[in-house]
Amino acid sequence: MPKKQKEKKKFVPRKNKEQKPKKKEAEGAVVEKGKRAHNILRGMHDILPREEKYWKTMFHVAENLAAYFQYGRIETPVMEEAGLFVRSLGKGTDVVEKEMYVFENQDGSKICLRPEATASVVRAYINAGMFNYPQPVKMWYWGPMFRHDRPQAGRYREFRQVGYEIIGAADPAMDAELILVAYNFYKDLGLPVEIRVNSIGLPEERERYKAELANYYRAKKSYICEDCRKRLLKNPLRLLDCKEDQCQPIKDEAPQIVDWLSETSKNYFMKVLEYLDALGIPYILQPTLVRGLDYYTHTVFEIYPVIEAEEGAAKETAQSALGGGGRYDLLMEEMGGRPTPAAGVALGIDRSVAVLKQYGEKHPINLLKPEYDIYFAQLGERAKGRALKMIEDLRQSGLRIGFNFYKNSLKTQLELANDLKVPCALILGQKEVQEGTIIIRDMESGIQEIVDQKKAENIVKKKLEKI
Ligand code: AMP
């Protein structure tokens, strides 16, 4: 027995033996006695190798959709001037008021970790003079965002979003295209979602509506929650976001923004819905959907997972939006650019991974599979040395080879070959090294043939119908 374990036995007081292990220990954290390990920051999470298949698939789907719909990739910095978001998202919004990570830069200016990326994309559009490009300009991004929110299931302080933006046209087909891209993202993953959609018109229409909404809520002030009383003073539109039970009946009876829209705004919205109908995308009209940021105009939408409560979905993830977006026709001008209509969507990847994983426990989902053509098994020291070189040569010739140098038993290696679902395996033992041969095993029938090492590549490629 190693010394450390003996010591552990000696020093653990008897009564502690009966106590439940601390949470960290229960989760498998191994910290040496008497030492302090660093913990991850609250609200942040590591993405571990065992999660890779979900992340890889999401990126693959996102990238394929971008290529198919012709969006160019843009990467903007994680740090920006804090003022960029105050100006674009709006002073009174939760994100700006409570959730931004703001620091003082060495020169005394205020910088922040980006809470979202649309404002950065718009800034980049202006900085790079993209109004000179053929319009509209279609861009997509993938990267981390930071919000100092209260952490809970599906809500982190660092999370990743993929987003698609179309800048430079005011066509309802654009709004429909963005909804289609978001819808397809989940469809390609095999996750059922629903789209909730609304129109919040133009600022002047919204102002009239806000006044009406505030009037309505003021009359009911004694029945609403503490937060809603604050919202009533600061940002009445946010009253419609309230999830408190006591406020629901009041919310249900509240005036609806669509009744305050001009004919032009209404027609624009109708056109978007017509396109969605034509595309066969199911949607739900949700009059209370207003989104949390100031920059939206006209169409706003959110994407929700369709997971039955009895399927054991965590309440928070099942009820939270996977993504959202809308039109932001006035943002470019607001940010100092020339008036340029635009629209976009952002999908939360961390939350989507959590929901997909949960859904995938009981339903088929579409994950990328690592694909291998063959497996290479080796037996004995000399074979290992030769195998290294042969594997490298076969890799260079374009074959994808599964192997594990740290397993010596043939049985284990053939089990690994089975897991990778390869049609055949190459087996190299001491005898084959001596004779310059190698065994090719058909994984389904188990039939083996011995071939010349020099001919192995061609024989395998013929079997795989690669030549
Ligand atoms: P938003 O722009 O706030 O609507 O965010 C779009 C999507 O990003 C949301 O629907 C979430 O999937 C994701 N998201 C936003 N905030 C967080 C967060 N704090 N943690 C994890 N995901 C988030």
Boltz pocket constraint, residues with backbone or C-beta under 6 A from the ligand:
constraints:
  - pocket:
      binder: B
      contacts: [[A, 116], [A, 147], [A, 149], [A, 154], [A, 155], [A, 156], [A, 157], [A, 158], [A, 159], [A, 160], [A, 161], [A, 292], [A, 303], [A, 320], [A, 321], [A, 322], [A, 323], [A, 324], [A, 325], [A, 346], [A, 347], [A, 348], [A, 349], [A, 350], [A, 351], [A, 352]]
      max_distance: 6.0
